[in-house]
Structure formats: structure tokens, C-alpha cells
Amino acid sequence: MSLSPTSALGAAATRPTLGGASADYSMFLKLLTTQMQNQDPLKPMDSTEYTAQLAQFSQVEQTIQQTSKLNEILAQLTTQNMAQASGFIGQVGQFDTTVAGLTAETGANWTYSAARPVSSLTATITDGSGKTVATMALDPATSGTLSWNGASAGGSTAPDGPYSLSIAGVDASGASVPVSVTTSGTISEVVAANGNLTLGVNGAQIPIGLLTKLHAAG
């Protein structure tokens, strides 16, 4: 498969819209028509100025046509990238993000790595609004994985949805240690919206540009 996370982002640029250009086109046409209807017959508009206005009118029209054609090209690219990305479905992807999806069937999964040896690790899980739903102490290993089944601090189970993980590391001297976090999961769908491609992973939509690794499930 020729698609890479980087190349797939080619279709993720913001799609141009016709709204602004069309509004300018309509307004310019209305002003030009009104001006011609209300000019003094004995003192007609200067031909040079009139020609300049017609040239501006032509430029606005060309902008609309170019924008429309560009939208068509972007739509084709998005469709092509989406078709290629469909080959990711069923594979396990690793993503450069702290966000993981949680469902009743599958827990949220993260991988972490500390910059240097640590004496303690504290994990904090937050929901989509940034509210803390769970905290826990982890084994003080330089790297590891965390699978969370939704159990919250109050004993209840968190609802399905995306959750973020942050980990605070401390070394033997009490100094803070940076800890990087990534997420992984089986890709179940590819979604295109507004020219952007995302991959559905355990209920969470993750931008395809954050995909860093793929391997077969199981």
C-alpha cells in the first residue's frame, strides 16, 4: 500500500469555500449594474474606469471558477486517500497522541516511556472536558503499558468515549522526569469530513497524521 500518514494528510488541508468569492461576485455585479443605471447620460462614466471595473469583475468570476475546480480536486484526493486508508481497517495502529477510546467491550490502552529511570509514576486520566476521572500509581518502570477498563476514583464506571492520559514521573532525588505517552488500538473505520481523514479506534476518532506504526491484529 502506497499511503503513508504524511501523504494522507495531503487531503487534510482546509477545503476552500465558494461563499466569500460568490458574495463578492454578487455584490460587485450589483454595484456595477446600479452604477450604470444611475450615471448621468450627459456625463457618462469614464471608459478607462469602466474597463478597469469590468476587469475586476472578470477576476472575481475566475476566482469562483478556480475555487470550484480546486474543491473538485480535493474531493477526488480525499476519496483516493480514503480508499487506500481502508486497508488499515483490522490492523492495530499506534498513534502519537495521549487520547484513547474507551468502550464497554474494550478498555483504553496506552504505552508510556520515561526519559530516564524513575522511582515513582502517577497516572491521571481525564475525560473530553478535561475533568479528572481516575488517578493511580504505576510500577516505577522506565516504560510500560496501561490498560484502563473505565473504573473511576468513586467506584463507578466511566461512560464510553475518548480519554486522555498524563503521567507524572519522579526520580530518586525527587526531580520531575518527562514521560511520553502514546495510544494504540485496532482500527475499525476510516472517516472523511471536511477534507480530513480520521481513523476510528475503539470509538475515538484519531487524525490519520498521528499514526506512527501498524501491525497485524493478534
Buried (B, 14 or more C-beta within 10 A) or exposed (E): EEBEBEEBBBBBEEBBEBEEBBEBBEEBEEEBEEEEEEEEEEEEEEEEEBEEBEEEBEEBBEBBEEBEEEBEEBBEBBEBBBEBBBEBEEBBBBBBBBBBBBBEEBBBBBBBBBEEEBEBBBBBBBBEEEEEBBEEEBEBEBEBEBEBEBBBEEEEEBEBBBBBBBBBBBBEEEEEBEBEBBBBBBBBEBEBEEBBBBBBBBBBBBBBBBBEEBEEEE
